[in-house]
């Protein structure tokens, strides 16, 4: 919300260009419909940034590359993968038989880049979402 207020304030103050920098784009994991009547919230966030008056956007490590298509303004998505690889390389001599474990299957392109950059075994976990609806308890 603060980002939207700042963008609009800059526009009202006659800024020639406004670039919205969002290191973490909120709701970026909500990029597709997985159930009926569920909004694609990432699209709503993109629309709000545009309506507030941004000319460009910049963000880091989007959950899914398709989110770039939600914007009709130009933008840049930066990736911090090289920072992670440099950090893992610095630990390489200190670790005995390291294994990379991810919470889900990574996109095939990103996974290939990761495997080529840091040679070690790779494992993925299967995560099950907990049941969100509480079970009714019988009356005494």
C-alpha positions in Angstrom: 0.0 0.0 0.0 2.9 2.4 0.8 4.3 1.8 -2.6 1.0 2.8 -4.3 0.8 6.0 -2.1 4.4 6.9 -3.0 3.8 6.4 -6.7 0.6 8.5 -6.6 2.4 11.2 -4.6 5.2 11.4 -7.1 2.7 11.7 -9.9 0.8 14.5 -8.2 4.1 16.3 -7.7 4.6 16.2 -11.5 7.3 13.6 -11.7 8.4 13.0 -15.3 8.9 9.2 -14.7 8.2 6.8 -11.9 9.8 3.4 -11.6 8.2 1.1 -9.0 10.9 -0.9 -7.2 9.4 -3.9 -5.4 12.1 -6.2 -4.0 9.3 -8.6 -3.0 6.2 -8.5 -5.2 3.4 -9.4 -2.8 1.0 -12.1 -3.9 3.3 -13.2 -6.7 2.5 -16.8 -5.8 -1.1 -16.2 -6.7 -0.5 -16.3 -10.4 -3.1 -18.7 -11.6 -6.5 -20.1 -10.7 -6.4 -23.3 -8.8 -10.1 -23.3 -7.8 -13.3 -21.7 -9.1 -14.0 -18.1 -8.0 -10.4 -17.6 -6.8 -8.9 -14.3 -8.0 -5.5 -14.0 -9.7 -4.2 -11.6 -7.1 -0.8 -11.1 -8.7 -2.7 -9.5 -11.7 -4.5 -7.2 -9.3 -1.3 -6.1 -7.8 0.2 -5.4 -11.2 -2.9 -3.4 -12.2 -2.8 -1.3 -9.0 0.9 -0.4 -9.6 0.0 0.7 -13.1 -3.1 2.7 -12.1 -1.2 4.4 -9.3 1.0 5.9 -12.1 4.2 3.8 -12.4 5.9 4.0 -15.8 8.2 1.0 -15.2 8.6 -1.7 -12.5 11.5 -3.6 -11.1 11.4 -6.7 -8.9 13.5 -9.6 -7.9 13.0 -13.4 -8.3 9.4 -13.8 -9.4 7.7 -17.0 -8.4 6.6 -17.5 -12.0 7.8 -15.7 -15.1 4.3 -15.4 -16.4 3.7 -12.6 -13.9 5.6 -10.3 -16.2 2.7 -10.7 -18.6 0.3 -9.2 -16.1 2.0 -5.8 -16.5 1.4 -3.6 -19.6 4.2 -1.3 -18.6 7.9 -2.2 -19.2 9.8 -3.7 -16.4 12.9 -5.6 -15.2 13.1 -8.8 -13.2 16.4 -9.3 -11.5 17.6 -12.6 -10.2 19.7 -13.1 -7.1 20.7 -16.6 -8.0 24.4 -15.7 -8.5 24.5 -14.4 -4.9 23.2 -17.7 -3.6 25.7 -19.7 -5.7 28.6 -17.5 -4.5 27.5 -18.2 -0.9 27.2 -21.9 -1.5 30.6 -22.0 -3.1 32.1 -20.3 -0.1 30.6 -23.1 2.1 31.7 -25.9 -0.3 35.0 -26.7 1.4 33.3 -26.7 4.9 30.5 -29.1 4.0 30.8 -32.9 3.8 28.7 -34.4 0.9 26.3 -31.5 0.5 22.8 -32.0 -0.9 20.4 -29.3 -2.1 16.8 -29.8 -1.0 14.0 -27.7 -2.4 10.4 -27.5 -1.1 8.9 -28.3 -4.5 10.0 -29.0 -8.1 11.8 -26.0 -9.4 11.1 -24.8 -12.9 13.1 -26.9 -15.4 15.2 -24.0 -16.7 16.1 -22.7 -13.2 16.8 -26.2 -12.0 19.2 -26.8 -14.9 21.0 -23.6 -14.2 21.3 -24.5 -10.5 22.6 -28.0 -11.3 25.2 -26.7 -13.7 26.3 -23.9 -11.4 26.7 -26.0 -8.3 27.4 -29.7 -8.8 25.9 -31.7 -6.0 22.9 -34.0 -5.5 19.5 -32.4 -5.7 16.3 -33.5 -4.0 12.8 -32.2 -3.9 10.2 -32.6 -1.1 6.6 -33.3 -1.6 4.5 -30.9 0.5 0.9 -31.5 1.4 -1.2 -28.5 2.4 -2.8 -28.9 5.8 -6.6 -29.1 5.8 -7.8 -25.6 6.3 -11.3 -26.4 7.4 -11.5 -27.3 11.1 -13.3 -30.6 11.8 -16.5 -30.1 13.8 -16.4 -31.5 17.3 -19.4 -33.4 18.7 -21.4 -31.6 21.4 -21.1 -33.1 24.9 
